[in-house]
Amino acid sequence: MNTEPYETPGAADAGAAPAATGLALLAAGGWLLTTTRPWNRPGHPLALGLEWTASAALLLTGLLLLAHGIRAVHGHPNPPTEPGPGT
């Protein structure tokens, strides 16, 4: 029976923290967009614009962080190089 660990202790995924932060920001942006519902109630145009801007900023930032985390985990460790003229 082998009792050796598969990974070294303390080794963490490089994309775990950005991906978790991205998911949290996506959740916060979606929550803000659905709870404020700027399309269902009349309001001051400045307040509606700020709500849309905050929601969009949270959603886009969360999406970018999630994509960065996924790329860090599932990306190529060494990007392919262009072949030289002799090959």
N, CA, C and O atoms as a Tinker XYZ file with bonds, in Angstrom:
   348  protein
     1  N      0.844000   -1.171000    0.000000    73     2
     2  CA     0.000000    0.000000    0.000000    64     1     3
     3  C      0.890000    1.235000    0.000000    63     2     4     5
     4  O      1.784000    1.365000    0.836000    81     3
     5  N      0.645000    2.126000   -0.927000    73     3     6
     6  CA     1.441000    3.338000   -1.066000    64     5     7
     7  C      0.817000    4.452000   -0.239000    63     6     8     9
     8  O     -0.352000    4.787000   -0.427000    81     7
     9  N      1.585000    5.022000    0.667000    73     7    10
    10  CA     1.067000    6.105000    1.510000    64     9    11
    11  C      1.636000    7.457000    1.114000    63    10    12    13
    12  O      1.416000    8.447000    1.813000    81    11
    13  N      2.359000    7.517000    0.011000    73    11    14
    14  CA     2.919000    8.792000   -0.444000    64    13    15
    15  C      1.826000    9.645000   -1.092000    63    14    16    17
    16  O      0.988000    9.117000   -1.823000    81    15
    17  N      1.822000   10.959000   -0.834000    73    15    18
    18  CA     0.814000   11.814000   -1.462000    64    17    19
    19  C      1.112000   12.001000   -2.948000    63    18    20    21
    20  O      2.262000   11.925000   -3.382000    81    19
    21  N      0.062000   12.246000   -3.712000    73    19    22
    22  CA     0.228000   12.468000   -5.142000    64    21    23
    23  C      0.839000   13.835000   -5.423000    63    22    24    25
    24  O      1.573000   14.004000   -6.397000    81    23
    25  N      0.544000   14.789000   -4.588000    73    23    26
    26  CA     1.064000   16.141000   -4.764000    64    25    27
    27  C      1.887000   16.520000   -3.554000    63    26    28    29
    28  O      1.744000   15.941000   -2.477000    81    27
    29  N      2.746000   17.495000   -3.745000    73    27    30
    30  CA     3.529000   17.969000   -2.612000    64    29    31
    31  C      2.629000   18.765000   -1.686000    63    30    32    33
    32  O      1.736000   19.469000   -2.158000    81    31
    33  N      2.839000   18.674000   -0.391000    73    31    34
    34  CA     2.004000   19.437000    0.535000    64    33    35
    35  C      2.162000   20.942000    0.314000    63    34    36    37
    36  O      3.272000   21.441000    0.130000    81    35
    37  N      1.066000   21.635000    0.336000    73    35    38
    38  CA     1.091000   23.085000    0.179000    64    37    39
    39  C      0.997000   23.531000   -1.264000    63    38    40    41
    40  O      0.913000   24.732000   -1.523000    81    39
    41  N      1.007000   22.612000   -2.210000    73    39    42
    42  CA     0.894000   22.994000   -3.611000    64    41    43
    43  C     -0.567000   23.327000   -3.911000    63    42    44    45
    44  O     -1.448000   22.478000   -3.772000    81    43
    45  N     -0.807000   24.546000   -4.315000    73    43    46
    46  CA    -2.169000   24.983000   -4.617000    64    45    47
    47  C     -2.254000   25.375000   -6.083000    63    46    48    49
    48  O     -1.254000   25.742000   -6.700000    81    47
    49  N     -3.451000   25.293000   -6.628000    73    47    50
    50  CA    -3.654000   25.713000   -8.010000    64    49    51
    51  C     -3.466000   27.213000   -8.121000    63    50    52    53
    52  O     -3.913000   27.975000   -7.265000    81    51
    53  N     -2.796000   27.626000   -9.195000    73    51    54
    54  CA    -2.563000   29.051000   -9.402000    64    53    55
    55  C     -3.850000   29.785000   -9.753000    63    54    56    57
    56  O     -3.943000   30.995000   -9.549000    81    55
    57  N     -4.830000   29.085000  -10.271000    73    55    58
    58  CA    -6.055000   29.740000  -10.699000    64    57    59
    59  C     -7.195000   29.637000   -9.722000    63    58    60    61
    60  O     -8.297000   30.099000  -10.017000    81    59
    61  N     -6.969000   29.045000   -8.567000    73    59    62
    62  CA    -8.078000   28.849000   -7.625000    64    61    63
    63  C     -8.571000   30.164000   -7.032000    63    62    64    65
    64  O     -9.777000   30.406000   -6.981000    81    63
    65  N     -7.661000   31.005000   -6.590000    73    63    66
    66  CA    -8.077000   32.267000   -5.964000    64    65    67
    67  C     -8.748000   33.214000   -6.955000    63    66    68    69
    68  O     -9.804000   33.760000   -6.634000    81    67
    69  N     -8.177000   33.440000   -8.164000    73    67    70
    70  CA    -8.888000   34.308000   -9.108000    64    69    71
    71  C    -10.241000   33.747000   -9.542000    63    70    72    73
    72  O    -11.191000   34.503000   -9.742000    81    71
    73  N    -10.330000   32.432000   -9.687000    73    71    74
    74  CA   -11.600000   31.837000  -10.098000    64    73    75
    75  C    -12.648000   31.992000   -9.004000    63    74    76    77
    76  O    -13.805000   32.298000   -9.293000    81    75
    77  N    -12.257000   31.786000   -7.758000    73    75    78
    78  CA   -13.204000   31.953000   -6.648000    64    77    79
    79  C    -13.632000   33.406000   -6.515000    63    78    80    81
    80  O    -14.806000   33.688000   -6.272000    81    79
    81  N    -12.701000   34.318000   -6.669000    73    79    82
    82  CA   -13.042000   35.741000   -6.615000    64    81    83
    83  C    -13.956000   36.119000   -7.772000    63    82    84    85
    84  O    -14.893000   36.898000   -7.597000    81    83
    85  N    -13.688000   35.574000   -8.946000    73    83    86
    86  CA   -14.538000   35.837000  -10.102000    64    85    87
    87  C    -15.956000   35.339000   -9.895000    63    86    88    89
    88  O    -16.918000   36.021000  -10.248000    81    87
    89  N    -16.086000   34.142000   -9.320000    73    87    90
    90  CA   -17.429000   33.630000   -9.036000    64    89    91
    91  C    -18.161000   34.495000   -8.013000    63    90    92    93
    92  O    -19.364000   34.726000   -8.132000    81    91
    93  N    -17.432000   34.966000   -7.017000    73    91    94
    94  CA   -18.052000   35.832000   -6.008000    64    93    95
    95  C    -18.503000   37.154000   -6.635000    63    94    96    97
    96  O    -19.582000   37.653000   -6.315000    81    95
    97  N    -17.693000   37.719000   -7.516000    73    95    98
    98  CA   -18.086000   38.974000   -8.165000    64    97    99
    99  C    -19.254000   38.763000   -9.124000    63    98   100   101
   100  O    -20.129000   39.622000   -9.233000    81    99
   101  N    -19.275000   37.631000   -9.818000    73    99   102
   102  CA   -20.425000   37.334000  -10.665000    64   101   103
   103  C    -21.699000   37.217000   -9.838000    63   102   104   105
   104  O    -22.753000   37.710000  -10.240000    81   103
   105  N    -21.601000   36.567000   -8.689000    73   103   106
   106  CA   -22.766000   36.438000   -7.814000    64   105   107
   107  C    -23.208000   37.803000   -7.297000    63   106   108   109
   108  O    -24.404000   38.092000   -7.260000    81   107
   109  N    -22.257000   38.643000   -6.900000    73   107   110
   110  CA   -22.604000   39.976000   -6.390000    64   109   111
   111  C    -23.215000   40.844000   -7.483000    63   110   112   113
   112  O    -24.181000   41.565000   -7.230000    81   111
   113  N    -22.667000   40.786000   -8.687000    73   111   114
   114  CA   -23.225000   41.569000   -9.793000    64   113   115
   115  C    -24.618000   41.105000  -10.171000    63   114   116   117
   116  O    -25.496000   41.928000  -10.432000    81   115
   117  N    -24.833000   39.796000  -10.206000    73   115   118
   118  CA   -26.169000   39.281000  -10.503000    64   117   119
   119  C    -27.165000   39.621000   -9.418000    63   118   120   121
   120  O    -28.313000   39.965000   -9.696000    81   119
   121  N    -26.713000   39.521000   -8.169000    73   119   122
   122  CA   -27.600000   39.877000   -7.059000    64   121   123
   123  C    -27.985000   41.351000   -7.128000    63   122   124   125
   124  O    -29.151000   41.696000   -6.939000    81   123
   125  N    -27.014000   42.223000   -7.398000    73   123   126
   126  CA   -27.302000   43.655000   -7.480000    64   125   127
   127  C    -28.251000   43.943000   -8.628000    63   126   128   129
   128  O    -29.154000   44.770000   -8.498000    81   127
   129  N    -28.055000   43.276000   -9.739000    73   127   130
   130  CA   -28.913000   43.517000  -10.896000    64   129   131
   131  C    -30.340000   43.040000  -10.651000    63   130   132   133
   132  O    -31.290000   43.695000  -11.080000    81   131
   133  N    -30.505000   41.907000   -9.967000    73   131   134
   134  CA   -31.857000   41.397000   -9.756000    64   133   135
   135  C    -32.569000   42.045000   -8.578000    63   134   136   137
   136  O    -33.798000   42.117000   -8.579000    81   135
   137  N    -31.842000   42.516000   -7.578000    73   135   138
   138  CA   -32.522000   43.137000   -6.439000    64   137   139
   139  C    -32.882000   44.582000   -6.702000    63   138   140   141
   140  O    -33.906000   45.055000   -6.207000    81   139
   141  N    -32.084000   45.293000   -7.457000    73   139   142
   142  CA   -32.415000   46.692000   -7.731000    64   141   143
   143  C    -33.463000   46.798000   -8.827000    63   142   144   145
   144  O    -34.265000   47.732000   -8.825000    81   143
   145  N    -33.468000   45.866000   -9.750000    73   143   146
   146  CA   -34.413000   45.837000  -10.867000    64   145   147
   147  C    -34.649000   47.221000  -11.454000    63   146   148   149
   148  O    -35.750000   47.761000  -11.346000    81   147
   149  N    -33.635000   47.794000  -12.069000    73   147   150
   150  CA   -33.805000   49.149000  -12.601000    64   149   151
   151  C    -34.811000   49.237000  -13.740000    63   150   152   153
   152  O    -35.255000   50.335000  -14.077000    81   151
   153  N    -35.180000   48.116000  -14.339000    73   151   154
   154  CA   -36.152000   48.149000  -15.429000    64   153   155
   155  C    -37.595000   48.054000  -14.931000    63   154   156   157
   156  O    -38.519000   48.297000  -15.707000    81   155
   157  N    -37.818000   47.706000  -13.652000    73   155   158
   158  CA   -39.178000   47.544000  -13.136000    64   157   159
   159  C    -39.715000   48.751000  -12.384000    63   158   160   161
   160  O    -40.912000   48.807000  -12.103000    81   159
   161  N    -38.904000   49.679000  -12.063000    73   159   162
   162  CA   -39.404000   50.803000  -11.264000    64   161   163
   163  C    -38.880000   52.113000  -11.839000    63   162   164   165
   164  O    -37.772000   52.173000  -12.372000    81   163
   165  N    -39.674000   53.134000  -11.726000    73   163   166
   166  CA   -39.183000   54.430000  -12.168000    64   165   167
   167  C    -38.167000   54.954000  -11.156000    63   166   168   169
   168  O    -38.282000   54.693000   -9.958000    81   167
   169  N    -37.234000   55.649000  -11.616000    73   167   170
   170  CA   -36.229000   56.203000  -10.728000    64   169   171
   171  C    -35.484000   57.324000  -11.415000    63   170   172   173
   172  O    -35.684000   57.606000  -12.596000    81   171
   173  N    -34.640000   57.938000  -10.661000    73   171   174
   174  CA   -33.827000   59.001000  -11.213000    64   173   175
   175  C    -32.844000   58.398000  -12.207000    63   174   176   177
   176  O    -32.242000   57.361000  -11.928000    81   175
   177  N    -32.675000   59.028000  -13.356000    73   175   178
   178  CA   -31.774000   58.459000  -14.366000    64   177   179
   179  C    -30.338000   58.273000  -13.859000    63   178   180   181
   180  O    -29.650000   57.340000  -14.271000    81   179
   181  N    -29.892000   59.157000  -12.970000    73   179   182
   182  CA   -28.543000   59.019000  -12.439000    64   181   183
   183  C    -28.428000   57.774000  -11.552000    63   182   184   185
   184  O    -27.434000   57.050000  -11.620000    81   183
   185  N    -29.433000   57.533000  -10.732000    73   183   186
   186  CA   -29.420000   56.346000   -9.876000    64   185   187
   187  C    -29.487000   55.070000  -10.709000    63   186   188   189
   188  O    -28.774000   54.106000  -10.432000    81   187
   189  N    -30.343000   55.064000  -11.729000    73   187   190
   190  CA   -30.435000   53.889000  -12.593000    64   189   191
   191  C    -29.127000   53.655000  -13.334000    63   190   192   193
   192  O    -28.690000   52.513000  -13.477000    81   191
   193  N    -28.506000   54.714000  -13.801000    73   191   194
   194  CA   -27.222000   54.585000  -14.495000    64   193   195
   195  C    -26.129000   54.052000  -13.584000    63   194   196   197
   196  O    -25.306000   53.239000  -14.003000    81   195
   197  N    -26.121000   54.513000  -12.329000    73   195   198
   198  CA   -25.126000   54.000000  -11.382000    64   197   199
   199  C    -25.355000   52.525000  -11.061000    63   198   200   201
   200  O    -24.398000   51.761000  -10.929000    81   199
   201  N    -26.618000   52.125000  -10.936000    73   199   202
   202  CA   -26.916000   50.717000  -10.661000    64   201   203
   203  C    -26.498000   49.832000  -11.829000    63   202   204   205
   204  O    -25.902000   48.775000  -11.622000    81   203
   205  N    -26.802000   50.250000  -13.045000    73   203   206
   206  CA   -26.406000   49.468000  -14.218000    64   205   207
   207  C    -24.887000   49.409000  -14.333000    63   206   208   209
   208  O    -24.322000   48.363000  -14.654000    81   207
   209  N    -24.234000   50.529000  -14.070000    73   207   210
   210  CA   -22.771000   50.568000  -14.184000    64   209   211
   211  C    -22.115000   49.673000  -13.142000    63   210   212   213
   212  O    -21.178000   48.939000  -13.454000    81   211
   213  N    -22.599000   49.730000  -11.911000    73   211   214
   214  CA   -22.032000   48.884000  -10.861000    64   213   215
   215  C    -22.255000   47.413000  -11.165000    63   214   216   217
   216  O    -21.348000   46.600000  -10.987000    81   215
   217  N    -23.445000   47.063000  -11.618000    73   215   218
   218  CA   -23.734000   45.668000  -11.955000    64   217   219
   219  C    -22.864000   45.197000  -13.113000    63   218   220   221
   220  O    -22.292000   44.108000  -13.064000    81   219
   221  N    -22.765000   46.009000  -14.145000    73   219   222
   222  CA   -21.953000   45.625000  -15.311000    64   221   223
   223  C    -20.483000   45.495000  -14.936000    63   222   224   225
   224  O    -19.802000   44.582000  -15.402000    81   223
   225  N    -19.988000   46.401000  -14.099000    73   223   226
   226  CA   -18.584000   46.327000  -13.691000    64   225   227
   227  C    -18.312000   45.060000  -12.878000    63   226   228   229
   228  O    -17.297000   44.395000  -13.085000    81   227
   229  N    -19.206000   44.730000  -11.968000    73   227   230
   230  CA   -19.025000   43.506000  -11.181000    64   229   231
   231  C    -19.098000   42.264000  -12.058000    63   230   232   233
   232  O    -18.289000   41.348000  -11.906000    81   231
   233  N    -20.056000   42.225000  -12.971000    73   231   234
   234  CA   -20.207000   41.062000  -13.836000    64   233   235
   235  C    -19.017000   40.892000  -14.773000    63   234   236   237
   236  O    -18.520000   39.778000  -14.944000    81   235
   237  N    -18.560000   41.970000  -15.375000    73   235   238
   238  CA   -17.422000   41.870000  -16.290000    64   237   239
   239  C    -16.129000   41.526000  -15.566000    63   238   240   241
   240  O    -15.346000   40.708000  -16.050000    81   239
   241  N    -15.899000   42.139000  -14.420000    73   239   242
   242  CA   -14.696000   41.825000  -13.654000    64   241   243
   243  C    -14.718000   40.376000  -13.188000    63   242   244   245
   244  O    -13.698000   39.689000  -13.239000    81   243
   245  N    -15.872000   39.912000  -12.736000    73   243   246
   246  CA   -15.992000   38.513000  -12.324000    64   245   247
   247  C    -15.753000   37.561000  -13.475000    63   246   248   249
   248  O    -15.097000   36.534000  -13.300000    81   247
   249  N    -16.271000   37.881000  -14.648000    73   247   250
   250  CA   -16.072000   37.036000  -15.816000    64   249   251
   251  C    -14.603000   36.993000  -16.225000    63   250   252   253
   252  O    -14.089000   35.932000  -16.577000    81   251
   253  N    -13.930000   38.132000  -16.181000    73   251   254
   254  CA   -12.512000   38.166000  -16.528000    64   253   255
   255  C    -11.667000   37.379000  -15.531000    63   254   256   257
   256  O    -10.761000   36.648000  -15.929000    81   255
   257  N    -11.954000   37.523000  -14.247000    73   255   258
   258  CA   -11.202000   36.764000  -13.249000    64   257   259
   259  C    -11.458000   35.267000  -13.358000    63   258   260   261
   260  O    -10.537000   34.465000  -13.194000    81   259
   261  N    -12.688000   34.890000  -13.631000    73   259   262
   262  CA   -12.998000   33.478000  -13.799000    64   261   263
   263  C    -12.281000   32.910000  -15.024000    63   262   264   265
   264  O    -11.743000   31.804000  -14.970000    81   263
   265  N    -12.272000   33.653000  -16.113000    73   263   266
   266  CA   -11.565000   33.201000  -17.313000    64   265   267
   267  C    -10.066000   33.096000  -17.058000    63   266   268   269
   268  O     -9.416000   32.169000  -17.544000    81   267
   269  N     -9.518000   34.034000  -16.304000    73   267   270
   270  CA    -8.090000   33.975000  -15.969000    64   269   271
   271  C     -7.773000   32.741000  -15.133000    63   270   272   273
   272  O     -6.762000   32.078000  -15.362000    81   271
   273  N     -8.621000   32.437000  -14.180000    73   271   274
   274  CA    -8.405000   31.256000  -13.351000    64   273   275
   275  C     -8.509000   29.968000  -14.144000    63   274   276   277
   276  O     -7.729000   29.040000  -13.928000    81   275
   277  N     -9.460000   29.900000  -15.053000    73   275   278
   278  CA    -9.616000   28.706000  -15.880000    64   277   279
   279  C     -8.422000   28.554000  -16.812000    63   278   280   281
   280  O     -7.916000   27.449000  -17.006000    81   279
   281  N     -7.971000   29.674000  -17.390000    73   279   282
   282  CA    -6.812000   29.617000  -18.275000    64   281   283
   283  C     -5.556000   29.197000  -17.532000    63   282   284   285
   284  O     -4.710000   28.498000  -18.090000    81   283
   285  N     -5.423000   29.616000  -16.274000    73   283   286
   286  CA    -4.246000   29.248000  -15.492000    64   285   287
   287  C     -4.227000   27.760000  -15.187000    63   286   288   289
   288  O     -3.157000   27.154000  -15.138000    81   287
   289  N     -5.386000   27.168000  -14.983000    73   287   290
   290  CA    -5.442000   25.744000  -14.645000    64   289   291
   291  C     -5.406000   24.876000  -15.893000    63   290   292   293
   292  O     -4.698000   23.869000  -15.921000    81   291
   293  N     -6.152000   25.244000  -16.920000    73   291   294
   294  CA    -6.300000   24.383000  -18.086000    64   293   295
   295  C     -5.502000   24.826000  -19.296000    63   294   296   297
   296  O     -5.597000   24.203000  -20.353000    81   295
   297  N     -4.717000   25.886000  -19.171000    73   295   298
   298  CA    -3.925000   26.364000  -20.298000    64   297   299
   299  C     -2.737000   25.466000  -20.575000    63   298   300   301
   300  O     -2.422000   24.566000  -19.797000    81   299
   301  N     -2.092000   25.722000  -21.683000    73   299   302
   302  CA    -0.896000   24.956000  -22.036000    64   301   303
   303  C      0.268000   25.404000  -21.163000    63   302   304   305
   304  O      0.477000   26.605000  -20.995000    81   303
   305  N      1.036000   24.461000  -20.600000    73   303   306
   306  CA     2.168000   24.868000  -19.770000    64   305   307
   307  C      3.241000   25.563000  -20.601000    63   306   308   309
   308  O      3.853000   26.526000  -20.139000    81   307
   309  N      3.469000   25.097000  -21.797000    73   307   310
   310  CA     4.413000   25.728000  -22.713000    64   309   311
   311  C      3.685000   26.024000  -24.007000    63   310   312   313
   312  O      3.266000   25.098000  -24.701000    81   311
   313  N      3.524000   27.302000  -24.352000    73   311   314
   314  CA     2.804000   27.612000  -25.588000    64   313   315
   315  C      3.580000   27.080000  -26.798000    63   314   316   317
   316  O      4.810000   27.059000  -26.789000    81   315
   317  N      2.866000   26.656000  -27.823000    73   315   318
   318  CA     3.563000   26.142000  -29.007000    64   317   319
   319  C      4.383000   27.233000  -29.660000    63   318   320   321
   320  O      3.963000   28.389000  -29.714000    81   319
   321  N      5.541000   26.872000  -30.150000    73   319   322
   322  CA     6.416000   27.834000  -30.818000    64   321   323
   323  C      6.269000   27.682000  -32.318000    63   322   324   325
   324  O      5.890000   26.626000  -32.824000    81   323
   325  N      6.570000   28.736000  -32.999000    73   323   326
   326  CA     6.512000   28.713000  -34.462000    64   325   327
   327  C      7.692000   27.915000  -34.995000    63   326   328   329
   328  O      8.811000   28.075000  -34.506000    81   327
   329  N      7.466000   27.062000  -35.985000    73   327   330
   330  CA     8.596000   26.332000  -36.553000    64   329   331
   331  C      9.507000   27.271000  -37.327000    63   330   332   333
   332  O      9.061000   28.243000  -37.937000    81   331
   333  N     10.773000   26.958000  -37.285000    73   331   334
   334  CA    11.755000   27.786000  -38.007000    64   333   335
   335  C     11.677000   27.572000  -39.505000    63   334   336   337
   336  O     10.928000   26.715000  -39.974000    81   335
   337  N     12.451000   28.352000  -40.267000    73   335   338
   338  CA    12.378000   28.248000  -41.729000    64   337   339
   339  C     12.942000   26.916000  -42.235000    63   338   340   341
   340  O     12.570000   26.485000  -43.327000    81   339
   341  N     13.820000   26.254000  -41.487000    73   339   342
   342  CA    14.411000   25.000000  -41.948000    64   341   343
   343  C     13.575000   23.780000  -41.616000    63   342   344   345
   344  O     13.932000   22.673000  -42.021000    81   343
   345  N     12.474000   23.942000  -40.894000    73   343   346
   346  CA    11.699000   22.763000  -40.500000    64   345   347
   347  C     10.408000   22.675000  -41.247000    63   346   348
   348  O      9.635000   21.740000  -41.035000    81   347
